[in-house]
Amino acid sequence: MKTDNDFDRIAMAWLADGPEELSDRVLDAVVDEIHVTRQRHALGLPWRFLTMTTPTRVATAAVIGVLVVGGAFFAFNRSQTAVGGPGPSPTPSVTAVPSVAPSASLIARADYSDVPGRLLVQHLGKALDGSEAISSDERFDTRRFYLMDPDGSNLTELLPRQPASGKNMADISPDGTKVVFMDWSDAPKIQEVNLDGTGFRTITTACDCDGERDPAYSSDGKQIAFVRTVGDRFQIGIRDLATEAVTMLAETEGLDSGSTGSEYPEQPSWSPDGASIVYQMTKRDGGGQVLSSRIRVIDIASREIQDLPIPPGLKAGEPKFSPDGSLILFASGPAEQTLGQAFDRVYTIKPDGTAMTLLTPDEGTGASWTPDGKHILYYAQNYIWLMDPDGAGKARWSANGPDLSTTNRGYGYTTYWIPPAP
């Protein structure tokens, strides 16, 4: 068995020396190499199927995803930088930020260790503290939240074993004191807890539905947007946290029929003025593999929907407004939703659909804004990184930060910045 870094070495060697065109014979050899090369787990995250929950089926899907994406990556011309494929409306030109390879000199030149705060890490697999290292079970279906300093110190699990099914899809409250999330089950409910571990409660109340998921706080913390499922129908709703009144946005409804062609809403996120919600419409095949997606913005008052001109084949997801509302952050093949996606990228686009910019030509996923909007927090090459909103200044948050992708300590994916207490 080859080491975790062999695939990177092989890929980079080909990119440096390979031909401009890839012949069928070479492609076949590459696919054969992928079969025997160990992949980096953190960028091959299993996605939870609504009806497929066992670790065996999840792991199988992840392997299929790695092979499909790996072959597709090598089939592209290595000089390609623009995003291809037709969009729902004229596709904007893509500005690519120059690639900067991570290195010790870069880290020394752009040190973010002076940026205060802690991390909430969404995590799958064995315990991040190494306490389950000797287990032979990869525990892909175990989802937890950890709190830690950027250098990995002061590591604690948030609300251990509550709920028993696990935790997923977190969002930090605007005041930095709470986290809302969905439990990791086939009929998920929305939960909330203080970041000190107190005040755990279930927000989802009795409803004639099959589950509620993907919660996100409004900018004032008084409401959450979420996705409700009823049978095979998905719809975005808004819940008032004080009154528990729920308003469903019927215009966002989509269908998950389990067949190719159906699409449904996921991962809503608020604009800072509370007037709009950005979300994605995801299309999957019968096995749950993401085929395409659209990013949409709905005006809450008028219920008008705008499709952003992002190519569906980019599989864009995890959309988030910047704190000033001027940009929407998203990832191609986002970590929380794709199967074995090995080469993700982070982008921004303006809410009017212009100025789509590729921020991470090398790699990146699980991106989120710092609350002040000065930095983008993202996951790349097994570590937590920061960059400016224009993609400049890329560096690991801490040169001493932990590797979040190991067999013995599980796999981190999306992370969130928690501001220091005032």
C-alpha positions as CSV (number, residue, x, y, z in Angstrom):
1,M,0.0,0.0,0.0
2,K,1.4,3.4,-0.9
3,T,1.6,6.3,1.5
4,D,-0.9,9.1,1.7
5,N,1.4,11.5,-0.1
6,D,2.1,9.3,-3.1
7,F,-1.0,10.4,-5.0
8,D,0.0,14.0,-4.7
9,R,3.6,13.2,-5.8
10,I,2.3,11.3,-8.9
11,A,-0.2,14.1,-9.8
12,M,2.3,16.9,-9.4
13,A,5.0,15.0,-11.5
14,W,2.5,14.6,-14.3
15,L,1.4,18.2,-14.2
16,A,5.1,19.3,-14.4
17,D,6.2,17.0,-17.2
18,G,3.0,15.7,-18.9
19,P,1.9,16.5,-22.4
20,E,-0.6,19.1,-23.4
21,E,-3.0,16.3,-24.5
22,L,-3.7,13.1,-22.6
23,S,-4.0,9.9,-24.7
24,D,-6.3,7.1,-23.9
25,R,-3.4,4.8,-23.1
26,V,-2.0,7.3,-20.5
27,L,-5.4,7.9,-19.0
28,D,-5.8,4.1,-18.6
29,A,-2.5,4.0,-16.8
30,V,-3.5,6.8,-14.5
31,V,-6.8,5.1,-13.6
32,D,-4.9,1.9,-12.8
33,E,-2.5,3.9,-10.6
34,I,-5.5,5.4,-8.7
35,H,-6.7,1.9,-8.0
36,V,-3.6,1.2,-5.9
37,T,-2.9,4.7,-4.5
38,R,-4.2,5.6,-1.2
39,Q,-6.3,8.8,-1.3
40,R,-6.3,11.6,1.3
41,H,-9.4,10.9,3.3
42,A,-10.3,14.5,4.3
43,L,-11.0,15.4,0.7
44,G,-12.9,12.1,0.1
45,L,-15.7,12.6,2.6
46,P,-18.7,10.4,2.6
47,W,-22.1,12.1,2.2
48,R,-25.0,11.0,4.2
49,F,-27.7,9.3,2.1
50,L,-31.2,9.7,3.5
51,T,-31.7,6.0,3.2
52,M,-28.1,4.7,3.3
53,T,-26.5,4.9,6.7
54,T,-24.1,2.0,7.2
55,P,-20.4,2.6,7.2
56,T,-19.9,0.0,4.5
57,R,-22.2,1.6,2.0
58,V,-20.8,5.1,2.7
59,A,-17.2,3.9,2.3
60,T,-18.1,2.2,-1.0
61,A,-19.7,5.3,-2.3
62,A,-16.6,7.4,-1.3
63,V,-14.3,5.0,-3.3
64,I,-16.5,5.3,-6.4
65,G,-16.4,9.0,-6.1
66,V,-12.6,9.1,-5.9
67,L,-12.2,7.0,-9.0
68,V,-14.7,9.1,-11.0
69,V,-13.2,12.4,-10.0
70,G,-9.6,11.3,-10.3
71,G,-10.1,10.1,-13.9
72,A,-11.9,13.3,-14.8
73,F,-9.1,15.5,-13.3
74,F,-6.4,13.9,-15.5
75,A,-8.6,14.0,-18.6
76,F,-8.6,17.8,-18.6
77,N,-5.9,19.9,-20.2
78,R,-3.5,20.9,-17.5
79,S,-3.4,24.5,-18.7
80,Q,-7.2,25.0,-18.3
81,T,-8.2,27.7,-15.8
82,A,-11.6,28.9,-16.8
83,V,-14.7,27.0,-15.9
84,G,-16.5,25.4,-18.8
85,G,-20.1,24.2,-19.4
86,P,-23.3,26.1,-20.0
87,G,-25.0,27.9,-17.1
88,P,-28.6,28.7,-16.5
89,S,-27.8,32.2,-17.9
90,P,-24.7,33.7,-19.6
91,T,-21.7,32.4,-17.7
92,P,-19.5,35.1,-16.2
93,S,-15.8,35.1,-17.0
94,V,-13.8,33.6,-14.2
95,T,-10.9,35.5,-12.6
96,A,-8.3,33.1,-11.3
97,V,-6.1,34.2,-8.4
98,P,-2.5,33.2,-9.0
99,S,-1.6,29.9,-7.5
100,V,0.7,29.9,-4.5
101,A,2.1,26.6,-3.4
102,P,2.1,26.2,0.4
103,S,5.6,26.4,1.8
104,A,7.5,27.2,4.9
105,S,8.5,30.6,3.5
106,L,4.9,31.4,2.8
107,I,3.8,30.6,6.3
108,A,6.6,32.7,7.7
109,R,5.7,35.6,5.4
110,A,1.9,35.5,6.3
111,D,1.6,34.5,9.9
112,Y,-2.0,34.4,11.1
113,S,-1.1,33.3,14.6
114,D,-1.9,36.8,15.9
115,V,-5.6,36.4,14.7
116,P,-7.4,35.6,18.0
117,G,-10.2,33.1,18.4
118,R,-10.9,29.4,18.5
119,L,-12.1,26.8,16.0
120,L,-15.2,24.6,15.8
121,V,-14.3,21.6,13.8
122,Q,-16.8,19.3,12.1
123,H,-15.3,15.9,12.3
124,L,-15.9,12.3,11.2
125,G,-14.2,9.1,12.1
126,K,-12.1,8.2,15.2
127,A,-11.8,10.6,18.0
128,L,-9.6,13.7,17.3
129,D,-7.8,13.3,20.6
130,G,-6.5,9.9,19.5
131,S,-8.3,8.0,22.2
132,E,-9.8,5.6,19.7
133,A,-6.6,5.1,17.6
134,I,-6.3,1.3,18.2
135,S,-9.8,0.6,16.9
136,S,-9.9,-1.1,13.5
137,D,-13.3,0.6,12.7
138,E,-12.8,3.8,10.7
139,R,-16.1,5.1,12.2
140,F,-17.2,7.0,9.1
141,D,-20.7,7.3,10.4
142,T,-19.5,9.0,13.6
143,R,-20.0,12.8,13.4
144,R,-18.7,15.0,16.2
145,F,-17.9,18.7,16.9
146,Y,-14.6,19.7,18.5
147,L,-13.4,23.0,19.9
148,M,-9.7,23.9,19.8
149,D,-7.2,26.6,19.5
150,P,-5.6,27.1,16.0
151,D,-2.5,25.2,17.1
152,G,-4.6,22.2,18.3
153,S,-4.3,23.0,22.0
154,N,-7.2,23.0,24.5
155,L,-9.0,20.4,22.4
156,T,-12.4,19.4,23.8
157,E,-15.4,17.6,22.3
158,L,-18.5,19.7,22.3
159,L,-21.5,17.9,24.0
160,P,-20.1,14.3,23.8
161,R,-22.7,11.6,22.8
162,Q,-25.5,14.1,22.6
163,P,-27.4,13.5,20.5
164,A,-26.5,9.9,20.3
165,S,-26.8,9.8,16.5
166,G,-24.1,12.5,16.1
167,K,-23.9,16.1,14.8
168,N,-23.6,17.7,11.4
169,M,-24.2,21.0,9.5
170,A,-23.2,23.5,12.2
171,D,-23.7,27.3,12.2
172,I,-22.3,29.7,14.9
173,S,-24.6,32.3,16.3
174,P,-23.8,36.0,15.4
175,D,-22.8,36.7,19.0
176,G,-20.4,33.7,19.1
177,T,-22.1,32.0,22.0
178,K,-24.2,29.2,20.5
179,V,-24.1,26.6,17.7
180,V,-27.2,25.3,15.8
181,F,-26.9,22.0,14.0
182,M,-28.8,18.9,12.8
183,D,-28.5,15.5,14.3
184,W,-26.9,12.8,12.2
185,S,-29.9,10.6,11.5
186,D,-32.3,9.6,8.7
187,A,-35.0,11.8,10.3
188,P,-32.9,14.7,11.5
189,K,-34.0,17.4,14.0
190,I,-32.5,20.8,14.6
191,Q,-30.6,21.2,17.8
192,E,-28.9,24.1,19.6
193,V,-26.3,24.3,22.4
194,N,-24.2,27.0,24.0
195,L,-20.5,26.7,23.1
196,D,-19.7,26.0,26.8
197,G,-21.8,22.9,26.5
198,T,-24.8,24.1,28.5
199,G,-28.4,24.7,27.3
200,F,-28.7,21.8,24.9
201,R,-32.2,21.8,23.4
202,T,-34.1,20.5,20.4
203,I,-35.5,23.4,18.2
204,T,-37.5,21.2,15.8
205,T,-41.0,20.9,17.2
206,A,-43.7,18.5,16.3
207,C,-44.5,18.8,12.6
208,D,-46.0,16.7,9.9
209,C,-42.7,16.1,8.2
210,D,-39.8,13.6,7.9
211,G,-37.1,15.8,9.2
212,E,-35.5,19.3,9.4
213,R,-31.9,20.0,8.5
214,D,-29.3,22.5,7.3
215,P,-30.0,25.3,9.9
216,A,-28.5,28.8,9.6
217,Y,-28.8,31.8,11.9
218,S,-30.0,35.1,10.6
219,S,-27.6,38.0,11.1
220,D,-29.5,39.2,14.2
221,G,-29.7,35.6,15.6
222,K,-33.5,35.8,16.0
223,Q,-34.4,33.4,13.2
224,I,-33.0,30.3,11.5
225,A,-33.4,29.2,7.9
226,F,-33.6,25.4,7.4
227,V,-34.7,22.7,5.0
228,R,-37.8,20.6,5.8
229,T,-38.5,17.3,4.1
230,V,-41.9,15.8,3.6
231,G,-41.7,12.5,1.8
232,D,-39.5,13.2,-1.2
233,R,-40.2,17.0,-1.2
234,F,-37.8,19.5,0.2
235,Q,-38.6,23.1,1.1
236,I,-36.8,26.0,2.8
237,G,-38.5,27.4,5.9
238,I,-37.8,30.2,8.4
239,R,-38.3,29.7,12.1
240,D,-38.7,32.5,14.7
241,L,-36.7,31.4,17.7
242,A,-38.7,33.4,20.2
243,T,-42.2,32.5,19.0
244,E,-41.4,29.2,17.2
245,A,-43.6,30.4,14.3
246,V,-42.5,28.8,11.0
247,T,-42.9,30.3,7.5
248,M,-42.3,28.0,4.6
249,L,-41.0,29.3,1.3
250,A,-43.0,27.2,-1.2
251,E,-41.1,28.7,-4.1
252,T,-38.0,26.9,-3.1
253,E,-39.6,23.4,-3.2
254,G,-37.7,20.6,-4.9
255,L,-38.0,16.9,-5.3
256,D,-35.7,14.1,-4.3
257,S,-37.3,11.2,-6.1
258,G,-34.1,9.0,-6.1
259,S,-33.9,9.3,-9.9
260,T,-31.6,11.2,-12.1
261,G,-33.0,14.7,-12.8
262,S,-34.7,15.5,-9.6
263,E,-33.2,18.4,-7.6
264,Y,-33.9,19.9,-4.2
265,P,-32.8,22.8,-2.0
266,E,-29.9,22.5,0.5
267,Q,-27.8,24.7,2.8
268,P,-29.6,28.0,3.0
269,S,-27.7,31.0,4.3
270,W,-28.9,34.6,5.1
271,S,-27.8,37.9,3.6
272,P,-26.6,40.3,6.4
273,D,-29.6,42.5,6.0
274,G,-32.0,39.6,6.5
275,A,-33.8,40.3,3.2
276,S,-32.5,37.3,1.1
277,I,-31.4,33.7,1.5
278,V,-28.9,32.1,-0.7
279,Y,-29.1,28.3,-1.2
280,Q,-28.3,25.6,-3.6
281,M,-30.4,23.3,-5.7
282,T,-28.7,19.9,-5.9
283,K,-29.2,17.2,-8.5
284,R,-28.0,13.7,-7.7
285,D,-28.2,10.3,-9.4
286,G,-30.0,7.3,-8.0
287,G,-27.0,6.4,-5.8
288,G,-26.7,9.9,-4.2
289,Q,-23.7,11.1,-6.3
290,V,-23.8,14.8,-7.0
291,L,-24.4,15.4,-10.8
292,S,-24.8,19.2,-10.8
293,S,-26.1,22.1,-8.7
294,R,-27.4,25.7,-9.0
295,I,-26.9,28.5,-6.6
296,R,-30.0,30.6,-6.1
297,V,-31.0,33.7,-4.1
298,I,-34.6,34.2,-3.0
299,D,-35.9,37.6,-1.9
300,I,-38.0,36.8,1.2
301,A,-40.5,39.7,0.8
302,S,-41.3,39.3,-2.9
303,R,-40.4,35.5,-3.2
304,E,-38.5,36.3,-6.4
305,I,-35.7,33.9,-7.2
306,Q,-32.5,34.6,-9.0
307,D,-30.2,31.9,-10.4
308,L,-26.6,32.9,-10.3
309,P,-24.8,32.1,-13.6
310,I,-22.5,29.4,-12.2
311,P,-22.0,26.4,-14.4
312,P,-24.1,23.4,-13.0
313,G,-21.2,21.1,-13.7
314,L,-19.1,22.9,-11.1
315,K,-21.3,21.3,-8.4
316,A,-21.2,24.5,-6.4
317,G,-22.3,24.4,-2.8
318,E,-21.9,25.8,0.7
319,P,-22.9,29.3,-0.3
320,K,-22.4,32.1,2.2
321,F,-22.9,35.8,2.0
322,S,-20.0,37.9,3.2
323,P,-20.7,39.9,6.4
324,D,-21.0,43.1,4.3
325,G,-23.2,41.4,1.7
326,S,-20.9,42.3,-1.2
327,L,-19.9,38.7,-2.1
328,I,-21.1,35.1,-2.0
329,L,-18.6,32.5,-1.0
330,F,-19.0,29.0,-2.4
331,A,-17.0,25.8,-3.1
332,S,-17.0,23.4,-6.1
333,G,-17.7,19.9,-4.9
334,P,-18.1,21.0,-1.3
335,A,-16.9,18.7,1.4
336,E,-20.2,18.3,3.2
337,Q,-22.1,17.0,0.2
338,T,-20.0,15.2,-2.3
339,L,-18.7,11.7,-2.5
340,G,-15.0,11.3,-2.6
341,Q,-14.4,14.7,-4.3
342,A,-10.6,14.9,-4.5
343,F,-10.0,18.4,-6.0
344,D,-12.3,21.1,-4.6
345,R,-11.9,24.8,-5.1
346,V,-13.2,28.0,-3.4
347,Y,-14.8,30.8,-5.3
348,T,-16.6,34.1,-4.7
349,I,-19.2,35.8,-6.9
350,K,-21.2,39.0,-6.5
351,P,-24.9,38.7,-5.6
352,D,-25.8,40.2,-9.1
353,G,-24.0,37.2,-10.7
354,T,-20.9,39.1,-11.9
355,A,-17.2,38.9,-11.0
356,M,-16.9,35.1,-10.3
357,T,-13.4,34.6,-9.0
358,L,-11.5,31.4,-8.3
359,L,-9.6,31.9,-5.0
360,T,-7.9,28.6,-4.6
361,P,-6.5,27.2,-7.9
362,D,-4.6,24.5,-6.0
363,E,-7.2,23.2,-3.5
364,G,-9.7,24.2,-0.9
365,T,-13.1,23.3,0.6
366,G,-15.2,23.9,3.7
367,A,-14.9,27.6,3.5
368,S,-16.5,30.2,5.8
369,W,-16.1,33.9,6.6
370,T,-14.6,35.3,9.8
371,P,-17.4,37.4,11.3
372,D,-15.5,40.7,10.6
373,G,-15.3,39.7,6.9
374,K,-11.5,40.3,6.8
375,H,-10.6,36.7,6.2
376,I,-11.9,33.4,4.7
377,L,-11.3,30.3,6.7
378,Y,-10.9,27.1,4.6
379,Y,-9.6,23.6,4.7
380,A,-6.7,22.5,2.4
381,Q,-4.0,19.8,2.4
382,N,-5.3,18.5,5.8
383,Y,-4.8,21.9,7.6
384,I,-6.8,25.0,8.4
385,W,-5.9,28.0,6.3
386,L,-6.8,31.7,6.1
387,M,-6.8,34.1,3.2
388,D,-8.0,37.5,2.3
389,P,-11.4,37.9,0.5
390,D,-9.6,38.4,-2.8
391,G,-7.6,35.2,-2.4
392,A,-4.3,36.9,-1.4
393,G,-2.3,36.1,1.7
394,K,-2.9,32.4,1.9
395,A,-1.3,30.8,4.9
396,R,-2.0,28.2,7.6
397,W,-3.6,29.8,10.6
398,S,-1.0,28.2,12.8
399,A,2.2,26.6,11.6
400,N,1.8,24.2,14.5
401,G,-1.8,23.4,13.7
402,P,-2.8,19.7,13.7
403,D,-3.1,17.4,10.7
404,L,-6.9,16.9,10.5
405,S,-6.8,13.9,8.2
406,T,-5.3,10.8,9.8
407,T,-6.6,7.3,10.2
408,N,-6.0,7.3,13.9
409,R,-7.5,10.8,14.6
410,G,-10.3,10.9,12.1
411,Y,-11.0,13.6,9.5
412,G,-12.0,17.2,9.8
413,Y,-13.9,19.0,7.2
414,T,-15.8,22.3,7.5
415,T,-14.5,24.6,10.3
416,Y,-15.8,27.8,11.9
417,W,-14.1,30.7,13.6
418,I,-15.2,31.5,17.1
419,P,-14.4,35.1,18.1
420,P,-12.8,35.6,21.5
421,A,-15.0,36.7,24.4
422,P,-15.3,40.5,24.7
